[in-house]
C-alpha cells in the first residue's frame, strides 16, 4: 500500500514530466551537496530544473504522464532535468559540469517528443547556441542579397557612365 507522501511525489513528478517538452535523465553518484547546488544554479540560469526522484516513483510518474519511451534510461541513481529554455545550452552546461566527475553523465532524454540516447544528447551539446545559429542563418540569407544589390548598382553605374560619356561627346 503506497503512502500518501509517495502518492503526492508521483503526482508532482507526473506533472513535471507531462508539462515538460524536453527532459534529460542523468546518472549521478558521488556528487557532494555543494556540487549538486552548483549544478542546480547553472541549470536555473539555463531555464532548467534538476529534480531527484526515486526510480520506482519516476517510472510510475512517466507511465502516468504517457512518457514510457524514456523509462529505459532510469537505471541507478537518476535525476531528471526539466528544460524549458535552450535545450542545447542546457545539455552543454551539463556536459561541461560533468567533466572530471566520473559519477555524472547523461543517460538519455526527450526533446519535443523525440527520444534521445546519450550519444544524441552529446551531439546536441556540440551545436552552437540558438543565437549563433540564428546569426549564421541571417548572414547566409543576406549574403546573396548583398551580392545582388552590388551587381544591380554596378549595372546602373555603367549605364549612367555611358550616358555621361554620350552627353560629353554630344557637347564636344
C-alpha positions as CSV (number, residue, x, y, z in Angstrom):
1,X,0.0,0.0,0.0
2,X,1.7,3.3,-1.1
3,X,2.0,6.1,1.4
4,X,0.3,9.4,0.9
5,X,3.7,11.0,0.7
6,X,4.7,8.8,-2.2
7,X,1.4,9.3,-4.0
8,X,1.9,13.0,-3.8
9,X,5.5,12.7,-5.1
10,X,4.3,10.6,-8.1
11,X,1.6,13.2,-8.8
12,X,4.1,16.0,-8.7
13,X,6.7,14.2,-10.8
14,X,4.0,13.2,-13.3
15,X,3.0,16.8,-13.6
16,X,6.6,17.8,-14.3
17,X,7.0,15.1,-17.0
18,X,3.7,15.9,-18.6
19,X,4.3,19.7,-18.7
20,X,7.9,19.5,-19.9
21,X,8.6,19.0,-23.6
22,X,12.3,18.4,-23.0
23,X,13.7,16.2,-20.3
24,X,17.2,14.9,-19.7
25,X,17.8,11.9,-17.4
26,X,21.1,12.0,-15.6
27,X,23.0,9.3,-13.8
28,X,24.6,10.7,-10.7
29,X,26.7,9.2,-7.9
30,X,29.2,10.7,-5.6
31,X,28.1,14.3,-6.1
32,X,28.5,16.4,-3.0
33,X,25.7,18.6,-1.8
34,X,27.7,21.7,-2.8
35,X,28.3,20.3,-6.3
36,X,24.6,19.5,-6.7
37,X,23.8,23.0,-5.6
38,X,26.3,24.4,-8.1
39,X,24.8,22.4,-10.9
40,X,21.2,23.5,-9.9
41,X,22.4,27.1,-10.1
42,X,23.8,26.7,-13.6
43,X,20.7,24.9,-14.7
44,X,18.4,27.7,-13.3
45,X,20.4,30.2,-15.5
46,X,19.6,27.9,-18.5
47,X,15.8,27.8,-17.6
48,X,16.0,24.2,-16.4
49,X,15.3,22.5,-13.2
50,X,17.1,19.5,-11.7
51,X,14.9,17.1,-9.7
52,X,16.0,13.9,-7.9
53,X,13.2,11.3,-8.0
54,X,13.3,7.8,-6.7
55,X,13.5,5.4,-9.6
56,X,10.3,3.5,-8.8
57,X,8.3,6.7,-8.4
58,X,9.8,8.2,-11.5
59,X,8.8,5.1,-13.6
60,X,5.2,5.3,-12.3
61,X,5.1,9.0,-13.0
62,X,6.5,8.6,-16.5
63,X,3.8,5.9,-17.2
64,X,1.1,8.2,-15.8
65,X,2.4,11.1,-17.9
66,X,2.4,9.0,-21.1
67,X,6.2,9.2,-21.4
68,X,7.0,5.4,-21.2
69,X,9.5,5.7,-24.0
70,X,12.2,7.1,-21.7
71,X,11.7,4.7,-18.8
72,X,14.6,2.6,-20.2
73,X,17.0,5.4,-19.2
74,X,16.2,5.1,-15.5
75,X,18.9,2.9,-14.2
76,X,20.9,3.5,-11.0
77,X,20.8,6.8,-9.2
78,X,18.8,9.1,-11.5
79,X,18.0,12.8,-11.6
80,X,15.7,14.5,-14.1
81,X,16.4,17.8,-15.7
82,X,13.3,19.6,-17.0
83,X,14.3,22.0,-19.7
84,X,12.1,25.0,-20.6
85,X,14.9,27.1,-22.2
86,X,17.6,26.3,-24.8
87,X,18.0,22.6,-24.8
88,X,21.4,22.7,-26.5
89,X,22.8,25.2,-24.0
90,X,21.4,23.1,-21.0
91,X,23.0,20.0,-22.4
92,X,26.2,21.8,-23.0
93,X,26.2,23.0,-19.3
94,X,25.6,19.5,-18.0
95,X,28.4,18.1,-20.2
96,X,30.8,20.8,-19.1
97,X,29.9,20.3,-15.4
98,X,30.3,16.5,-15.7
99,X,33.9,16.7,-17.0
100,X,36.2,15.3,-14.4
101,X,33.3,13.8,-12.4
102,X,33.0,10.0,-13.0
103,X,29.6,9.7,-11.4
104,X,27.7,12.2,-13.5
105,X,26.5,11.6,-17.1
106,X,23.5,11.9,-19.4
107,X,21.7,8.6,-19.7
108,X,19.1,9.8,-22.3
109,X,16.2,12.1,-22.7
110,X,13.3,13.5,-24.6
111,X,13.4,16.6,-26.9
112,X,10.0,17.7,-28.2
113,X,8.7,14.2,-28.2
114,X,11.8,12.6,-29.7
115,X,13.7,10.1,-27.6
116,X,17.4,10.9,-27.3
117,X,20.2,8.5,-26.5
118,X,23.3,9.5,-24.6
119,X,25.1,9.9,-27.9
120,X,22.3,12.1,-29.3
121,X,22.5,14.4,-26.3
122,X,26.2,14.6,-26.6
123,X,25.9,15.6,-30.3
124,X,23.4,18.3,-29.4
125,X,25.8,19.6,-26.8
126,X,28.4,20.3,-29.6
127,X,25.9,22.5,-31.5
128,X,26.4,26.3,-31.4
129,X,23.8,28.2,-29.3
130,X,20.5,29.2,-30.7
131,X,21.6,32.8,-31.1
132,X,24.7,31.8,-33.0
133,X,22.7,29.6,-35.4
134,X,20.2,32.4,-36.0
135,X,23.0,34.9,-36.7
136,X,24.7,32.4,-39.1
137,X,21.3,31.9,-40.9
138,X,20.7,35.6,-41.2
139,X,24.3,36.1,-42.6
140,X,23.8,33.4,-45.1
141,X,20.5,34.8,-46.2
142,X,21.8,38.4,-46.5
143,X,24.9,37.5,-48.4
144,X,23.2,36.7,-51.8
145,X,21.0,39.7,-51.4
146,X,24.1,41.9,-50.9
147,X,25.8,40.4,-53.9
148,X,22.6,41.1,-56.0
149,X,22.5,44.7,-54.8
150,X,26.2,45.1,-55.8
151,X,25.6,43.7,-59.3
152,X,22.5,45.9,-59.8
153,X,24.3,49.1,-58.6
154,X,27.2,48.2,-60.9
155,X,24.9,48.0,-63.9
156,X,23.3,51.3,-63.1
157,X,26.7,52.9,-62.7
158,X,27.8,51.5,-66.0
159,X,24.6,52.8,-67.7
160,X,25.0,56.2,-66.1
161,X,28.6,56.3,-67.1
162,X,27.6,55.5,-70.7
163,X,25.0,58.3,-70.7
164,X,27.6,60.7,-69.2
165,X,30.1,59.8,-71.9
166,X,27.5,60.2,-74.6
167,X,26.4,63.6,-73.3
168,X,30.1,64.7,-73.2
169,X,30.5,63.5,-76.7
170,X,27.4,65.4,-77.9
171,X,28.6,68.6,-76.3
172,X,32.0,68.4,-77.8
